[in-house]
Amino acid sequence: MGALNQEKARFDTRLSKEQKQFFERAAFLGGYRTLTDFIIATVQSKAKEIIEEREKTIASQRDKEVFFDALVNPPKPNKNLLAAKEAYNKLLSK
């Protein structure tokens, strides 16, 4: 997670006995030192996945809006585009 001198925060939760045993078994089988290590690694991985997916969705939505806005409200041609059109028309008229 980065720097060693990172500010710490506490997170407490209550689990059923069955949940705790289940998570401890998964932590052990997964090779984690402690249940806390397992929970932090697992939650961090899932959080990253959720955030990346959401950010992709937001970027994709923004791209769609820009694309469709350009189709519906195209900008006026600039002088380079007009010059290219003229050159193309000259080629066709030969």
C-alpha positions in Angstrom: 0.0 0.0 0.0 2.9 2.4 -0.1 4.7 4.3 2.6 5.6 2.7 5.9 4.6 5.8 7.9 1.1 5.7 6.6 -1.6 7.1 8.9 -3.7 4.2 10.3 -7.4 4.0 10.8 -9.4 1.3 12.6 -12.3 -0.7 11.1 -14.3 -2.9 13.4 -17.1 -5.3 12.5 -19.1 -8.1 14.1 -19.2 -11.5 12.4 -21.1 -14.6 13.2 -19.0 -17.4 14.6 -19.6 -19.3 11.4 -18.4 -16.4 9.2 -15.3 -16.0 11.3 -14.4 -19.6 11.1 -15.1 -19.7 7.3 -12.9 -16.6 6.7 -10.2 -18.0 9.0 -10.2 -21.3 6.9 -10.0 -19.3 3.7 -7.1 -17.2 5.1 -5.2 -20.3 6.2 -5.8 -22.1 2.9 -4.8 -19.0 1.0 -1.5 -18.8 2.8 -2.2 -15.5 4.6 -0.4 -14.8 7.9 -3.6 -13.6 9.7 -7.3 -13.2 9.2 -6.7 -9.4 9.1 -4.2 -9.8 6.3 -6.6 -12.0 4.3 -9.5 -9.5 4.8 -7.5 -6.5 3.9 -6.0 -8.1 0.8 -9.4 -9.5 -0.4 -11.3 -6.3 0.3 -8.7 -4.1 -1.3 -8.6 -6.3 -4.4 -12.4 -6.3 -4.7 -12.5 -2.5 -4.1 -10.0 -1.9 -6.9 -12.0 -4.1 -9.3 -15.2 -2.2 -8.5 -13.6 1.2 -8.9 -11.8 0.3 -12.2 -15.0 -1.1 -13.6 -17.0 2.0 -12.6 -14.4 4.3 -14.0 -14.4 2.4 -17.3 -18.2 2.7 -17.4 -18.0 6.5 -16.7 -15.3 7.0 -19.3 -17.3 4.9 -21.8 -20.5 6.8 -21.2 -18.5 10.1 -21.6 -17.0 8.8 -24.9 -20.5 7.9 -26.2 -21.9 11.4 -25.3 -19.0 13.1 -27.1 -19.3 10.9 -30.1 -23.1 11.2 -30.5 -22.9 15.0 -29.8 -20.4 15.3 -32.7 -22.8 13.4 -34.9 -25.9 15.3 -34.0 -24.1 18.7 -33.7 -21.1 18.5 -36.0 -18.7 21.4 -35.9 -18.4 23.7 -38.9 -15.6 22.7 -41.3 -12.3 24.4 -40.6 -10.1 25.8 -43.4 -8.0 22.6 -43.6 -11.1 20.5 -44.2 -12.4 23.0 -46.8 -9.1 22.9 -48.5 -9.1 19.1 -48.6 -12.6 19.1 -50.0 -11.4 21.5 -52.8 -8.4 19.4 -53.6 -10.6 16.3 -53.7 -13.2 17.9 -56.0 -10.3 19.0 -58.3 -9.1 15.4 -58.5 -12.6 14.2 -59.4 -13.2 16.8 -62.0 -10.1 15.8 -64.1 
